[in-house]
């Protein structure tokens, strides 16, 4: 009999319950006991959803209050001393690593947080020491949650981040030089001890995630799999059966690693992202090993095409037999919204096209039955086929005018009118900016009052005129605060925007929107990605009114704020029937019109954010990556090249590791790049020196994901570090990212220190001149 499996379930709950509980705890509105009780309630509810759907193998330890990798940092006592020395409770220590801690006499910044592979989820990076040791935490979380499930009547399969991936995704702490993978011998015995405790608790099998197998691995990392998994296999019946899970790519290029898994129960592969790896993987499995076939998409919201999935599954069953095949999600469902049942306002004709986490769980169970008992699920198969056919034939998907405009795009439309030196000479004269100009990345705090007024407007409780006047007052406040802080380039604060992608999607043809389809991005931060269902176009200006008003009351240059075409694509749920390059070019043309309109209305600094550019980068080097960079860069340039030389184009990126594709960053031809950098080593900026990058750069000087306010000396130190790699005339001073999740007192405190530090260096270098 073919079994069904889910690799992980979303944590937040139907109505972002975990987000609300976490934030209430951080605000001292609920107790630690209340937060832990809410976590338990959610876990029990999620296990029940999966059991009721008929899933055979249900995950545990997929729940995390902040991040699953952070869970493992604490699980293995790999917590840096700067946190352990504070003598916080385990829960507060955990949150301090995730978001920083600045109260009760304790002042520690957060650990670095980076994107989880090519998703929009962020994980906390293991940060390791030269003298690093590992040990198993008392009352280990995977054991505790397995027993919690067992007591409630759920037999689960615990999920662990594998030892090789945990180390390979980590880094040496500042002041240390250790290569994390060299710590494997110290870490593996702790894994074995944990597995033994899970077996003693009654766990029959364990899912160990080794997603780094989809990367091009360093020889040292490849070599680590053999000793790690031979040690686990050597424990024999003292540990549960182990299924190694990979996802987000194929593993064919790492087949030489698979003998390390010969003593294990089986292997999971992502057959949504790379279905072509099925045949070679089948040939690599041992005589008794199982294949966990990831055919239900854990990363998108489209209904599974049962006919296509069954073709794949039948191939696997024919080769292995039904007892050795498990139907599974391609990855954890962490990256999908909770349930489609919450959506009451989706157009009726598209509602049946979608499947969220609860529905995907049912799809997994249905497919498992359909492989060997198709008559038992005949009605489900017929309904699925009808929904797939309806989407294929829908008139929503095609707009001839959009296709005609795309056909008329010329190479010249991708290029600015003059090279950077000429442009900058005109911009310098036009904008009158000082050395070390200060600015922010765009958004200011989205206060509860803003959310209340937006909700009232959405519900029709206040008029459009009343809401517009409220937004103008918020813009006036943002300008007044920037006047007081003495920033050099202002932003309007984006009070009218619900989300940096959703806001634009709501003003473009080709999108549909949800009301409760929230997805975790990091910690308690959730996003509600819009869904691209058809060809994209801009029926009217989207941001001009607010930016024009802000400029009219500002005594400094006002920066227009747009989300770039690649990020609009990546942070939406994209179509699967049209290549992403086509969708991206459509977005670029819509944004090109907006950029030109902003300039016509007196906005001469325009930031087009592309924080998702690196996220979209294919995980391996080669033709796919080269092709992606070509169309991604072309899309950005198409969106931004329609302005005059005197208009300054900025872009923002949520990372600073450019080494692998710096040529593409340079090819964007943005006048100013701002990058998330505050928790990265300033040495990463060396690439700008090595490549003789001629344009301007704003590496983030403080972490906006944390409520902590850095002191003045920290800002000065960070800028000094940057000046070891960048020329003074190149350097802009700005935060890491937008400030919408912060409170005004945090923003004012941090920005006042930032501006003071910039003025210090401005005076210092003016004296040198």
C-alpha positions as CSV (number, residue, x, y, z in Angstrom):
1,X,0.0,0.0,0.0
2,X,1.3,3.5,-0.9
3,X,1.6,5.7,2.1
4,X,1.2,9.5,2.3
5,X,3.4,12.0,4.1
6,X,3.7,15.7,4.8
7,X,7.2,17.2,5.4
8,X,6.0,20.1,7.5
9,X,3.0,22.2,8.2
10,X,2.6,26.0,8.6
11,X,3.0,27.3,12.1
12,X,1.0,30.4,12.3
13,X,-2.5,29.1,12.6
14,X,-5.7,30.0,10.8
15,X,-5.7,33.7,11.8
16,X,-1.9,34.2,12.4
17,X,-2.5,33.1,16.0
18,X,1.2,32.4,16.7
19,X,2.2,35.9,15.4
20,X,-0.3,37.5,17.8
21,X,0.7,35.4,20.7
22,X,4.5,36.0,20.2
23,X,4.0,39.8,19.8
24,X,1.8,39.8,22.9
25,X,4.5,38.1,24.9
26,X,7.2,40.4,23.6
27,X,5.0,43.3,24.7
28,X,4.6,41.8,28.2
29,X,0.9,41.4,27.6
30,X,0.8,37.6,28.2
31,X,2.9,35.3,30.3
32,X,5.4,32.7,29.1
33,X,2.9,30.0,30.2
34,X,0.2,31.5,28.0
35,X,2.5,31.6,25.0
36,X,3.6,28.0,25.5
37,X,0.0,27.0,25.9
38,X,-0.9,28.7,22.6
39,X,1.9,26.8,20.9
40,X,0.6,23.5,22.2
41,X,-2.9,24.3,21.0
42,X,-1.6,25.0,17.5
43,X,0.5,21.9,17.3
44,X,-2.5,19.7,18.4
45,X,-4.8,21.4,15.9
46,X,-2.3,20.9,13.0
47,X,-1.7,17.3,13.8
48,X,-5.5,16.7,13.9
49,X,-5.9,18.4,10.5
50,X,-3.4,16.0,9.0
51,X,-4.8,12.9,10.7
52,X,-8.4,13.8,9.7
53,X,-7.3,14.2,6.1
54,X,-6.0,10.6,6.1
55,X,-2.2,11.4,6.1
56,X,-0.2,8.3,7.2
57,X,3.1,10.0,8.2
58,X,2.5,13.2,10.1
59,X,5.5,15.5,11.1
60,X,6.4,16.7,14.6
61,X,9.1,19.2,15.5
62,X,8.2,21.2,12.4
63,X,6.7,23.8,14.7
64,X,8.9,26.7,15.9
65,X,8.0,29.9,17.8
66,X,10.5,31.8,15.7
67,X,12.6,29.6,13.3
68,X,13.3,25.9,13.1
69,X,17.1,26.4,12.5
70,X,17.2,28.6,15.6
71,X,15.5,25.7,17.5
72,X,18.5,23.5,16.6
73,X,21.0,26.1,17.7
74,X,19.4,25.9,21.1
75,X,18.8,22.2,20.9
76,X,22.6,21.5,20.5
77,X,23.7,24.2,23.0
78,X,25.4,26.1,20.2
79,X,24.3,29.4,21.6
80,X,27.0,32.1,21.6
81,X,28.3,33.2,25.0
82,X,27.0,36.7,24.6
83,X,23.5,35.3,25.0
84,X,24.2,32.5,27.6
85,X,26.0,35.0,29.8
86,X,22.8,37.1,30.2
87,X,21.1,34.4,32.3
88,X,17.8,34.8,30.5
89,X,15.1,32.2,30.5
90,X,15.5,29.6,27.7
91,X,12.6,31.2,25.8
92,X,13.9,34.7,26.2
93,X,17.4,33.6,25.2
94,X,15.8,32.0,22.1
95,X,14.0,35.2,21.1
96,X,17.1,37.3,21.9
97,X,19.0,35.3,19.2
98,X,16.2,35.8,16.8
99,X,15.3,39.5,17.3
100,X,17.7,40.9,19.8
101,X,17.0,41.9,23.4
102,X,17.3,45.4,24.9
103,X,15.6,45.6,28.3
104,X,16.1,44.8,31.9
105,X,19.8,45.8,31.7
106,X,20.4,43.3,28.8
107,X,21.5,44.6,25.5
108,X,22.4,42.0,22.8
109,X,21.8,42.2,19.0
110,X,20.2,39.4,17.0
111,X,22.1,36.7,15.1
112,X,22.2,37.1,11.3
113,X,19.1,36.1,9.5
114,X,19.2,35.1,5.8
115,X,16.9,33.6,3.1
116,X,16.2,29.9,3.3
117,X,17.5,28.7,-0.1
118,X,15.4,30.5,-2.8
119,X,12.3,31.1,-0.7
120,X,11.1,34.2,1.0
121,X,11.4,32.5,4.4
122,X,14.4,33.6,6.6
123,X,16.3,31.4,8.9
124,X,18.7,32.3,11.7
125,X,22.2,31.5,10.8
126,X,24.2,29.1,13.2
127,X,27.1,31.2,14.4
128,X,30.0,29.1,15.6
129,X,33.2,29.6,17.6
130,X,36.8,28.4,17.2
131,X,36.3,26.5,20.5
132,X,32.8,25.4,19.7
133,X,31.3,22.5,21.6
134,X,27.9,20.8,21.3
135,X,25.7,19.0,23.8
136,X,22.0,18.0,23.8
137,X,19.7,20.4,25.6
138,X,17.8,19.1,28.7
139,X,14.3,18.0,27.7
140,X,15.1,18.1,24.0
141,X,12.3,19.8,22.0
142,X,12.0,17.0,19.3
143,X,11.4,14.4,22.0
144,X,9.1,16.6,24.0
145,X,6.9,17.4,21.1
146,X,6.9,13.8,19.9
147,X,5.6,12.7,23.3
148,X,3.1,15.5,23.3
149,X,1.7,14.2,20.0
150,X,1.8,10.6,21.2
151,X,-0.1,11.5,24.4
152,X,-2.8,13.1,22.3
153,X,-3.1,10.1,20.0
154,X,-0.9,11.1,17.1
155,X,1.9,8.9,15.9
156,X,4.3,11.3,14.3
157,X,7.7,11.4,12.5
158,X,10.0,14.0,14.1
159,X,11.7,16.3,11.7
160,X,15.4,17.4,12.2
161,X,17.7,19.7,10.2
162,X,20.5,17.3,9.3
163,X,24.0,17.7,10.7
164,X,25.7,18.5,7.4
165,X,23.1,21.1,6.4
166,X,23.2,22.7,9.9
167,X,26.9,23.2,9.7
168,X,27.1,24.1,6.0
169,X,24.4,26.8,6.5
170,X,26.3,28.2,9.5
171,X,29.2,30.6,9.7
172,X,32.1,31.5,12.0
173,X,31.3,34.2,14.5
174,X,33.1,37.5,14.4
175,X,36.5,37.0,15.8
176,X,36.5,33.3,14.9
177,X,37.8,31.6,11.8
178,X,36.5,28.1,12.1
179,X,35.1,26.4,9.0
180,X,31.8,25.1,10.5
181,X,32.0,21.8,8.6
182,X,35.1,20.9,10.5
183,X,33.0,20.6,13.6
184,X,31.1,17.6,12.3
185,X,32.9,15.1,14.6
186,X,31.8,17.1,17.6
187,X,28.2,17.4,16.4
188,X,27.3,13.9,15.1
189,X,27.5,12.1,18.5
190,X,24.9,14.6,19.7
191,X,22.6,13.7,16.8
192,X,23.0,10.0,17.6
193,X,22.1,10.7,21.3
194,X,19.0,12.6,20.2
195,X,17.9,9.8,17.8
196,X,18.3,7.3,20.6
197,X,16.1,9.4,22.9
198,X,13.5,9.6,20.1
199,X,13.6,5.8,19.6
200,X,13.2,5.3,23.4
201,X,10.2,7.6,23.3
202,X,8.6,5.5,20.6
203,X,9.5,7.2,17.3
204,X,9.5,4.6,14.5
205,X,11.1,6.9,11.9
206,X,12.7,10.3,11.7
207,X,12.9,12.8,8.8
208,X,16.4,14.3,8.6
209,X,16.5,17.3,6.2
210,X,19.6,17.7,4.2
211,X,18.5,20.4,1.7
212,X,22.1,21.4,0.9
213,X,22.3,18.4,-1.4
214,X,20.7,20.6,-4.1
215,X,23.7,22.9,-4.0
216,X,27.1,22.6,-5.8
217,X,28.9,21.5,-2.6
218,X,32.5,22.1,-1.6
219,X,34.5,18.8,-1.4
220,X,34.7,19.2,2.4
221,X,30.9,19.4,2.7
222,X,30.4,16.4,0.3
223,X,32.9,14.4,2.3
224,X,31.0,15.1,5.5
225,X,28.0,13.0,4.6
226,X,29.8,9.7,4.8
227,X,31.0,9.8,8.4
228,X,27.9,11.5,9.6
229,X,25.4,9.0,8.3
230,X,27.6,6.0,8.8
231,X,27.7,6.9,12.5
232,X,23.9,7.1,12.5
233,X,23.5,3.8,10.6
234,X,25.9,2.2,13.0
235,X,23.6,2.8,15.9
236,X,21.3,0.2,14.3
237,X,18.0,-0.5,16.1
238,X,18.9,1.9,18.8
239,X,17.7,4.7,16.6
240,X,14.5,5.2,14.5
241,X,14.5,4.5,10.8
242,X,15.8,7.5,8.9
243,X,14.5,9.1,5.7
244,X,16.8,11.8,4.4
245,X,14.8,14.7,2.8
246,X,16.0,17.0,0.0
247,X,14.0,19.8,-1.6
248,X,14.1,22.9,-3.8
249,X,16.1,21.2,-6.5
250,X,17.6,18.0,-7.9
251,X,20.4,16.0,-6.4
252,X,21.7,14.2,-9.5
253,X,24.9,16.1,-9.4
254,X,25.5,14.8,-5.8
255,X,24.8,11.1,-6.5
256,X,28.3,10.3,-5.2
257,X,27.1,11.2,-1.8
258,X,24.2,8.7,-1.8
259,X,26.3,5.6,-0.7
260,X,26.5,7.4,2.7
261,X,22.8,6.8,3.0
262,X,22.9,3.1,2.2
263,X,22.2,2.1,5.8
264,X,19.1,4.3,6.0
265,X,15.4,3.7,5.3
266,X,15.0,6.0,2.3
267,X,15.2,9.2,0.5
268,X,12.9,12.1,-0.3
269,X,13.2,14.1,-3.5
270,X,11.4,17.2,-4.9
271,X,9.6,16.0,-8.0
272,X,7.7,19.3,-8.4
273,X,10.8,21.4,-9.0
274,X,12.8,18.7,-10.8
275,X,10.6,15.8,-12.0
276,X,13.3,14.7,-14.4
277,X,15.4,13.4,-11.5
278,X,12.9,10.5,-10.8
279,X,14.4,8.0,-13.2
280,X,18.1,8.4,-12.1
281,X,17.1,8.5,-8.4
282,X,15.2,5.2,-8.8
283,X,18.4,3.6,-10.1
284,X,20.4,4.9,-7.1
285,X,18.1,3.5,-4.3
286,X,19.2,0.4,-2.4
287,X,17.2,-2.8,-2.7
288,X,15.0,-2.1,0.3
289,X,15.0,1.7,0.4
290,X,11.8,3.7,0.0
291,X,11.3,6.7,-2.2
292,X,9.4,9.6,-0.7
293,X,8.0,11.3,-3.9
294,X,7.4,15.0,-3.5
295,X,4.7,15.6,-6.0
296,X,2.4,18.1,-4.1
297,X,3.9,21.6,-4.3
298,X,5.0,23.0,-1.0
299,X,5.9,26.4,-2.5
300,X,2.9,27.5,-4.6
301,X,-0.9,27.6,-4.2
302,X,-2.1,26.0,-7.5
303,X,-4.2,22.9,-7.3
304,X,-2.3,19.8,-7.9
305,X,-2.7,18.3,-11.4
306,X,-3.6,14.7,-10.3
307,X,-3.2,13.3,-13.8
308,X,0.4,14.5,-14.0
309,X,1.3,13.5,-10.5
310,X,-0.2,10.0,-11.0
311,X,2.0,9.5,-14.1
312,X,5.1,10.2,-11.9
313,X,3.9,8.0,-9.0
314,X,3.0,5.1,-11.3
315,X,6.5,5.2,-12.7
316,X,7.9,5.0,-9.1
317,X,5.5,2.2,-8.1
318,X,6.3,0.2,-11.2
319,X,10.0,0.3,-10.4
320,X,9.8,-0.2,-6.6
321,X,6.4,-1.6,-5.7
322,X,3.7,0.2,-3.7
323,X,5.3,-0.6,-0.3
324,X,8.4,1.4,-1.2
325,X,6.7,4.5,-2.4
326,X,5.5,7.4,-0.2
327,X,3.4,10.2,-1.7
328,X,4.6,13.5,-0.2
329,X,4.6,17.2,-0.3
330,X,7.7,18.5,-2.3
331,X,8.9,20.4,0.8
332,X,7.4,21.6,4.1
333,X,4.1,23.4,3.6
334,X,5.6,26.3,5.6
335,X,5.7,28.3,2.5
336,X,1.9,28.1,1.8
337,X,-1.1,29.8,3.5
338,X,-3.1,27.8,6.0
339,X,-6.5,27.1,4.3
340,X,-8.4,28.1,1.3
341,X,-11.6,27.8,3.3
342,X,-10.9,31.2,4.9
343,X,-11.1,32.9,1.5
344,X,-14.7,34.3,1.1
345,X,-13.9,37.0,-1.5
346,X,-12.0,35.3,-4.2
347,X,-13.7,35.4,-7.6
348,X,-15.8,32.2,-8.0
349,X,-14.2,31.2,-11.3
350,X,-10.7,31.2,-9.8
351,X,-11.4,29.8,-6.3
352,X,-11.3,26.2,-7.5
353,X,-7.8,26.7,-9.1
354,X,-6.1,27.0,-5.7
355,X,-4.9,24.7,-2.9
356,X,-3.5,25.9,0.4
357,X,-1.9,23.8,3.2
358,X,-5.0,22.2,4.5
359,X,-6.1,21.3,0.9
360,X,-2.6,20.1,0.0
361,X,-2.7,17.7,2.9
362,X,-5.9,16.2,1.4
363,X,-4.3,16.1,-2.0
364,X,-1.4,14.0,-0.6
365,X,-3.8,11.5,0.9
366,X,-6.0,11.4,-2.2
367,X,-3.0,10.7,-4.5
368,X,-1.8,7.9,-2.2
369,X,-5.1,6.2,-2.6
370,X,-5.4,6.9,-6.3
371,X,-2.2,5.1,-7.1
372,X,-3.6,1.7,-6.2
373,X,-7.3,2.3,-5.6
374,X,-8.5,4.9,-8.2
375,X,-12.1,3.9,-7.9
376,X,-12.1,4.8,-4.2
377,X,-11.4,8.5,-5.1
378,X,-13.1,8.7,-8.5
379,X,-15.1,11.8,-7.6
380,X,-12.0,13.6,-6.3
381,X,-10.1,12.8,-9.5
382,X,-12.9,14.0,-11.7
383,X,-13.4,17.2,-9.8
384,X,-9.6,17.8,-10.0
385,X,-9.6,17.3,-13.8
386,X,-12.5,19.7,-14.2
387,X,-10.7,22.4,-12.2
388,X,-7.5,22.0,-14.2
389,X,-9.4,22.2,-17.5
390,X,-11.3,25.3,-16.4
391,X,-8.1,27.2,-15.6
392,X,-6.5,26.1,-18.9
393,X,-9.4,27.5,-20.9
394,X,-10.1,30.7,-18.8
395,X,-10.2,34.0,-20.6
396,X,-8.6,35.6,-17.5
397,X,-5.2,34.4,-18.5
398,X,-4.7,36.1,-21.8
399,X,-4.6,39.9,-22.7
400,X,-3.7,40.5,-26.4
401,X,-2.7,44.1,-25.8
402,X,-0.1,43.0,-23.2
403,X,1.4,40.5,-25.6
404,X,1.5,43.1,-28.4
405,X,3.4,45.5,-26.3
406,X,5.9,42.9,-25.3
407,X,6.5,42.1,-28.9
408,X,7.4,45.7,-29.5
409,X,10.1,46.0,-26.8
410,X,13.5,47.0,-28.3
411,X,17.0,46.5,-26.9
412,X,17.4,50.4,-26.7
413,X,14.6,50.5,-24.2
414,X,16.8,48.7,-21.7
415,X,19.5,51.4,-21.6
416,X,19.8,54.8,-19.8
417,X,20.5,57.8,-22.1
418,X,24.1,58.2,-20.9
419,X,26.7,56.4,-18.8
420,X,26.9,56.9,-15.0
421,X,29.6,59.6,-15.0
422,X,27.5,61.8,-17.2
423,X,24.4,61.0,-15.2
424,X,26.0,61.6,-11.8
425,X,27.4,65.0,-12.9
426,X,23.8,66.1,-13.7
427,X,22.3,64.5,-10.5
428,X,24.9,66.2,-8.3
429,X,24.0,69.6,-9.7
430,X,20.3,68.9,-9.6
431,X,20.0,67.2,-6.1
432,X,22.7,69.1,-4.2
433,X,23.6,66.1,-2.0
434,X,26.4,66.2,0.6
435,X,29.1,63.7,1.3
436,X,27.8,60.6,3.1
437,X,24.2,61.4,2.2
438,X,21.6,59.9,4.6
439,X,18.3,58.3,3.7
440,X,16.0,55.4,4.6
441,X,14.9,52.5,2.6
442,X,11.3,53.5,2.3
443,X,8.7,52.6,4.9
444,X,8.1,54.1,8.3
445,X,6.2,52.4,11.2
446,X,2.8,51.0,10.3
447,X,1.1,52.0,13.5
448,X,-2.1,50.5,14.9
449,X,-3.9,53.7,13.9
450,X,-2.8,53.3,10.3
451,X,-4.0,49.7,10.2
452,X,-7.3,50.7,11.9
453,X,-8.0,53.5,9.4
454,X,-7.1,51.2,6.4
455,X,-9.4,48.6,7.7
456,X,-12.2,51.1,8.1
457,X,-11.7,52.3,4.5
458,X,-11.6,48.7,3.2
459,X,-14.9,48.0,5.0
460,X,-16.5,51.2,3.7
461,X,-16.8,52.8,7.2
462,X,-15.0,56.0,6.1
463,X,-15.0,57.7,2.7
464,X,-12.2,57.9,0.2
465,X,-11.8,61.6,1.0
466,X,-11.5,60.9,4.7
467,X,-9.0,58.1,4.2
468,X,-6.9,60.3,1.7
469,X,-6.8,63.1,4.3
470,X,-5.7,60.7,7.0
471,X,-2.9,59.4,4.7
472,X,-1.8,63.0,4.0
473,X,-1.5,63.7,7.7
474,X,0.7,60.6,8.1
475,X,2.9,61.8,5.2
476,X,3.1,65.2,6.9
477,X,4.2,63.5,10.1
478,X,6.9,61.5,8.2
479,X,8.2,64.6,6.5
480,X,8.2,66.5,9.8
481,X,10.2,63.8,11.6
482,X,12.7,63.6,8.7
483,X,13.1,67.4,9.0
484,X,13.9,67.0,12.7
485,X,16.3,64.2,12.0
486,X,18.0,66.2,9.2
487,X,18.1,63.4,6.7
488,X,19.3,64.2,3.2
489,X,16.9,62.3,1.0
490,X,13.3,61.8,2.3
491,X,10.7,59.2,1.8
492,X,7.0,59.6,2.2
493,X,6.8,56.7,4.7
494,X,4.3,54.5,2.7
495,X,1.4,54.8,5.2
496,X,-1.1,53.9,2.4
497,X,0.7,50.6,1.6
498,X,-0.4,47.3,3.1
499,X,2.6,45.4,1.7
500,X,5.4,46.2,-0.8
501,X,4.0,43.7,-3.4
502,X,0.4,43.4,-2.6
503,X,-0.1,47.1,-2.8
504,X,1.1,47.1,-6.4
505,X,-0.7,43.9,-7.3
506,X,-4.0,45.5,-6.3
507,X,-3.4,48.2,-8.8
508,X,-2.4,46.0,-11.7
509,X,-4.5,43.9,-14.0
510,X,-3.7,40.1,-13.9
511,X,-3.7,39.6,-10.1
512,X,-6.2,38.3,-7.6
513,X,-6.0,38.7,-3.8
514,X,-6.8,36.9,-0.7
515,X,-7.9,38.0,2.8
516,X,-6.3,35.4,5.1
517,X,-3.6,33.7,3.0
518,X,-0.7,34.7,5.2
519,X,2.7,33.1,4.9
520,X,5.5,33.4,7.5
521,X,8.5,35.4,6.3
522,X,10.5,35.4,9.6
523,X,9.7,35.3,13.3
524,X,6.2,36.8,13.6
525,X,6.4,38.7,10.3
526,X,3.9,37.3,7.8
527,X,3.1,38.4,4.2
528,X,0.1,37.8,2.1
529,X,1.4,37.2,-1.5
530,X,-1.0,38.2,-4.3
531,X,-1.6,35.6,-7.0
532,X,-0.8,36.2,-10.6
533,X,-3.5,34.6,-12.7
534,X,-3.2,36.4,-16.1
535,X,-1.3,38.9,-18.2
536,X,-0.2,42.0,-16.3
537,X,-0.7,45.6,-17.1
538,X,-1.1,49.0,-15.3
539,X,-4.5,50.7,-15.9
540,X,-3.5,53.9,-14.0
541,X,-0.7,55.5,-11.9
542,X,-0.1,53.7,-8.6
543,X,2.0,55.9,-6.4
544,X,2.2,59.3,-8.0
545,X,-0.4,61.0,-5.9
546,X,1.2,60.3,-2.5
547,X,4.8,60.9,-3.7
548,X,3.8,64.2,-5.4
549,X,2.1,65.4,-2.3
550,X,5.1,64.5,-0.1
551,X,7.4,66.3,-2.5
552,X,5.2,69.4,-2.3
553,X,5.8,69.7,1.5
554,X,9.4,68.6,1.6
555,X,12.5,70.9,1.6
556,X,14.8,68.0,0.6
557,X,14.6,65.6,-2.4
558,X,11.7,63.2,-2.0
559,X,12.4,59.6,-3.1
560,X,9.7,57.7,-5.0
561,X,9.3,54.1,-3.8
562,X,8.5,51.2,-6.1
563,X,8.9,47.4,-5.9
564,X,10.9,46.0,-8.8
565,X,9.6,43.5,-11.3
566,X,11.6,40.5,-10.1
567,X,10.5,41.1,-6.5
568,X,6.9,41.6,-7.5
569,X,7.1,38.3,-9.3
570,X,9.0,36.3,-6.6
571,X,6.9,37.6,-3.7
572,X,3.7,36.8,-5.5
573,X,2.4,33.3,-6.2
574,X,3.3,33.2,-9.9
575,X,1.6,31.5,-12.8
576,X,2.8,28.0,-13.7
577,X,1.4,28.0,-17.2
578,X,3.7,30.9,-18.5
579,X,7.5,31.2,-18.0
580,X,8.5,33.6,-15.2
581,X,10.6,35.7,-17.7
582,X,7.4,36.5,-19.5
583,X,5.6,37.5,-16.3
584,X,8.6,39.6,-15.2
585,X,8.8,41.6,-18.5
586,X,5.1,42.4,-18.2
587,X,5.7,43.7,-14.7
588,X,8.7,45.7,-15.9
589,X,6.6,47.4,-18.6
590,X,4.0,48.4,-16.0
591,X,6.6,49.8,-13.7
592,X,8.3,51.6,-16.5
593,X,5.2,53.7,-17.0
594,X,5.1,54.4,-13.3
595,X,8.8,55.5,-13.2
596,X,8.2,57.9,-16.1
597,X,5.1,59.3,-14.4
598,X,6.9,59.9,-11.1
599,X,9.6,61.9,-12.9
600,X,7.0,63.9,-14.8
601,X,5.5,64.8,-11.4
602,X,8.6,66.2,-9.8
603,X,10.1,63.0,-8.3
604,X,13.8,62.9,-9.3
605,X,15.1,60.2,-6.9
606,X,13.3,56.9,-7.6
607,X,14.0,53.7,-5.7
608,X,13.1,50.4,-7.4
609,X,13.6,47.7,-4.8
610,X,14.8,44.2,-5.8
611,X,15.3,42.4,-2.5
612,X,14.2,39.1,-4.2
613,X,16.8,39.2,-7.0
614,X,19.2,36.9,-5.2
615,X,16.4,34.8,-3.8
616,X,15.4,34.0,-7.3
617,X,18.9,33.0,-8.3
618,X,18.9,29.3,-9.3
619,X,20.7,27.4,-6.6
620,X,23.4,26.0,-8.9
621,X,25.7,27.6,-11.5
622,X,25.0,26.9,-15.1
623,X,22.7,27.7,-18.0
624,X,19.6,28.1,-15.9
625,X,21.3,30.7,-13.6
626,X,22.8,32.6,-16.6
627,X,19.3,32.7,-18.3
628,X,17.7,33.9,-15.1
629,X,20.2,36.7,-14.6
630,X,19.7,37.8,-18.2
631,X,16.0,38.2,-18.0
632,X,16.0,39.5,-14.4
633,X,18.5,42.3,-15.2
634,X,16.8,43.1,-18.5
635,X,13.5,43.5,-16.6
636,X,15.0,45.9,-14.1
637,X,16.6,48.0,-16.8
638,X,13.4,48.0,-18.8
639,X,11.6,49.3,-15.8
640,X,14.1,52.1,-14.9
641,X,15.7,53.3,-18.2
642,X,13.0,55.7,-19.3
643,X,14.1,58.7,-17.2
644,X,16.4,61.6,-17.8
645,X,20.1,61.6,-16.8
646,X,19.4,64.0,-13.8
647,X,16.9,61.5,-12.2
648,X,18.7,59.2,-9.8
649,X,17.7,55.6,-9.8
650,X,18.2,53.6,-6.5
651,X,17.7,50.0,-5.8
652,X,17.7,47.9,-2.6
653,X,18.8,44.4,-2.0
654,X,18.3,42.2,1.1
655,X,21.7,40.6,1.1
656,X,25.4,41.5,0.5
657,X,26.8,38.3,-0.8
658,X,27.3,39.3,-4.5
659,X,30.4,37.4,-5.3
660,X,28.8,34.7,-7.4
661,X,26.9,37.1,-9.7
662,X,28.4,40.5,-9.3
663,X,28.5,41.1,-13.0
664,X,24.7,41.1,-12.9
665,X,24.5,43.6,-10.0
666,X,26.8,45.9,-12.0
667,X,24.7,45.4,-15.1
668,X,21.6,46.8,-13.4
669,X,23.2,50.2,-13.9
670,X,21.4,51.7,-10.8
671,X,23.0,55.0,-9.7
672,X,22.8,53.9,-6.0
673,X,22.6,50.4,-4.5
674,X,21.5,50.0,-0.9
675,X,22.1,46.6,0.7
676,X,21.3,44.7,3.9
677,X,24.7,44.5,5.5
678,X,24.6,45.3,9.2
679,X,25.1,41.7,10.4
680,X,27.4,40.7,7.7
681,X,31.2,41.0,7.6
682,X,32.2,44.3,6.1
683,X,34.8,42.3,4.2
684,X,32.0,41.2,1.9
685,X,32.2,44.7,0.4
686,X,35.6,43.9,-0.9
687,X,34.0,42.7,-4.1
688,X,33.1,46.3,-5.0
689,X,36.8,47.2,-4.8
690,X,37.9,44.1,-6.7
691,X,35.5,44.8,-9.5
692,X,36.1,48.5,-9.5
693,X,32.5,49.3,-9.1
694,X,32.0,52.9,-10.1
695,X,28.6,53.8,-8.7
696,X,27.3,54.6,-5.3
697,X,26.5,52.1,-2.4
698,X,24.6,52.2,0.8
699,X,25.4,49.2,3.0
700,X,23.0,49.0,5.8
701,X,24.4,50.3,9.1
702,X,21.9,48.8,11.5
703,X,19.5,45.8,11.7
704,X,15.9,46.8,11.3
705,X,14.6,43.3,12.2
706,X,15.4,43.9,15.8
707,X,13.8,46.5,18.2
708,X,17.2,47.2,19.6
709,X,18.6,50.8,19.1
710,X,22.4,50.8,18.4
711,X,24.4,53.5,20.1
712,X,26.4,56.2,18.3
713,X,29.7,54.4,18.6
714,X,28.3,51.3,16.9
715,X,27.3,53.4,13.9
716,X,30.7,55.1,13.7
717,X,32.5,51.7,14.0
718,X,30.3,50.3,11.2
719,X,30.9,53.2,8.9
720,X,34.6,53.1,9.6
721,X,34.7,49.4,8.6
722,X,32.9,50.2,5.4
723,X,35.4,53.0,4.5
724,X,38.1,50.4,4.5
725,X,36.5,49.1,1.3
726,X,34.5,52.0,-0.2
727,X,35.4,55.5,-1.3
728,X,33.9,58.3,0.8
729,X,32.2,59.8,-2.3
730,X,30.6,56.4,-3.0
731,X,29.1,55.8,0.4
732,X,25.5,56.4,1.4
733,X,24.3,55.9,5.0
734,X,21.1,54.1,5.5
735,X,19.4,51.3,7.5
736,X,19.4,47.7,6.4
737,X,15.7,47.7,5.2
738,X,12.4,49.5,5.6
739,X,11.1,50.4,9.0
740,X,7.5,49.4,8.9
741,X,7.7,46.8,11.6
742,X,9.4,49.1,14.1
743,X,8.0,51.6,16.6
744,X,8.5,55.3,16.2
745,X,10.7,55.6,19.3
746,X,13.0,52.9,18.0
747,X,13.1,54.6,14.6
748,X,13.8,58.0,15.9
749,X,16.5,56.8,18.3
750,X,18.3,54.8,15.7
751,X,18.1,57.3,12.9
752,X,19.3,60.2,15.1
753,X,22.4,58.2,15.9
754,X,22.8,57.3,12.2
755,X,22.6,60.9,11.0
756,X,25.0,62.1,13.8
757,X,27.5,59.4,12.7
758,X,27.2,60.5,9.1
759,X,27.8,64.1,10.0
760,X,30.8,63.1,12.0
761,X,32.4,61.5,9.0
762,X,31.2,64.3,6.7
763,X,33.1,66.8,8.9
764,X,36.1,64.5,9.2
765,X,36.5,64.1,5.5
766,X,35.8,67.7,4.8
767,X,38.7,68.6,7.0
768,X,40.9,66.2,5.1
769,X,39.9,67.8,1.9
